[in-house]
Amino acid sequence: MIKFNTKTKTQQYIYSYEAIPGVFRNQTDKFFECLEEDGVEFFEFWWNRIGEDYPEDIRVPSDGLAYEVRKSAKGGTIILLTLPAPQQQGEPYFLALVYPKQKYTLFKWENFARVFSLSLSKDEAGNIIVGMGELTPRGKYVPMKYNQGKNIEIFYQHVLDEIGD
């Protein structure tokens, strides 16, 4: 059984930055197969699975969890995942799971899946801001843009800009 570090990270953080990106990147074909077969229940399964590692009184329900699949102009697939409202700094509002159209290339990284998030953050004064970033394949979060608003369409346009689509 997979165990996650629930002592220092929230359920939403582990779900968004470890579990879903890991399954998406490491088992992409199976990920799409399960998503097609089970829809939002696939995402709810993982949400509840992560929640099992937390005491019942601090588990977060999956209220608001939703997704949409879009095709990019270049033929890739983008899954926009809406998450339950974040409560703590670093927790995301949305994830964009990007799987580019696979092509023959000498640069295999051009075919790598990418994960972007739009997250709750705070500035030095403690004011709440919204930040976009990318989660690298090694699990490092790279901040990109701040104060982008909590609008999924604006986030989607920023993702398209980042992938050159």
N, C-alpha and C positions, 0 to 999 in steps of 0.2 A: 504494500500500500504506500502511496506517495504521502510524505509528510511535508508540510510547509511551515515556515517560521512564523507562527502565530503570536509569538511573544512581542515582537517589535513591529509587525506589519498587520494592517487591517485586512479583513476579508476582501474588501473591494480592491485593495492594492494587489494582493496576491492573485486574485482572479484576473485582473486586468494586465498586470505586468509580468506574471510568471506563467500561470496555468494556460490561459487562452493563447498568448503568443507562442508558448512552447508546443502546444498541440497543433496550432496553425502552421508553424514553421517545420516541425519535425515529422508530422504525419498529414501533410497537405491533402493528399488524395482522400484519405479516410475522413479528414475534417469536412471536406466538401460533400462526401457521401453521407455522413451523419447529418449534416446541415440540411441536405436535400430531403433526407428521409424523415427527420424529426423536427425540423424548423426550430422555433424558439425553445422547444423543450430540450434541445441539445445544449443550448447556452444555460438554461435553467438547471440541467443536470450538473454542469460544472460549478455553477454558483452554489448549489446545495452541497456538492461534494466538498468544496472549500469550507463552507460553513460548518461542516461536521467537525472540523478541527478546533472550533471555537466553543467556549461555554455558551449554553443556550441563551443566557441573558444578554449576550453581546452580538449574537448572530443578526445579520441584516437580511430582511426579506428581499426577494428579487423583484419587488414592485418597480415597474417602469422599464424592465429589461426588454429590449426589442432590437430588431435588426432589419436591415434592408440590403439587398445585393444589387450592385450597379455594375455596368460594363463601362470601361474607360474607352476613350476614342481610339486608343492604340490596341484595344482588344483584351486588356487585362480585366481582372475581376476585383472589385472593391466591396468589402463588407463593411457597412457602417453600423456599428454596435452602440446602441443607447443603453447607458447603465443607470442603476438607481442613483438618485441625487447624491453627490459626494458630501461627506461630512467633515473630512479632515484634509489638511494640506497634502497635495500630491495625488489624491484620488481623482480619477477621470470622470468627466461627463460622457465622453464619447471615445470610442476607438475606431480607427480605420485600419482594416486588415487588407493589405494590398498584395495581390498575386498577379505579377505581370504576365502578359502573353509570353509563353516559353518560345525561345528562338535559339537557333544555333549561333553561338558566339564564342570567341576565345576568352572573353571576360565573363566567367560564370556568375559573378556577382550581379550581372545585369538581369539574371533570372531569379534572384533571391526574393523571397517574400519580405515585405516591409510592414511595420506596425507604427502607427501614429496615434497620439492621444491629445485630447483637449482636457486639461486638468485644472482643478482648483489649486490656486497658489496664493502666496502673500508676498507683498513687497517688504522692503526693510522697515517701513513704518507699521507693518501689520495689516495693511489694507488688503482686502481680497481682490485678487486679479485672476484672470483666466490665461493659461499658458498652453501653447501647443509645443509638442516635442515628438521626437522619434525614439523608439526603443530599438536599440541595436540587437543583432543576433546574439551577442554575448550578454544581453540583459542590462546594458548601460542606457540610461535615459539621457538624451541630448536635447536640451531646451532649444527652441527655435524662435517663437514669436509670442509676445504677451499682449494682453488686453484685446483679444480677438472676439470677445463676446461668446455667449453660450448658444450660438445658433449653428445647427448641424449643417445647414447649406453653406454658410461661410467657412466652416471647418472643412467641408468637402472641397470647396474651391481652393483652399490653401493646400490640401493634400494633392489635388491635381497639379497645382503649381510646383510642388516639391518633386513630384514624379515626372514632371515635364510632359504632362498630358493636356 
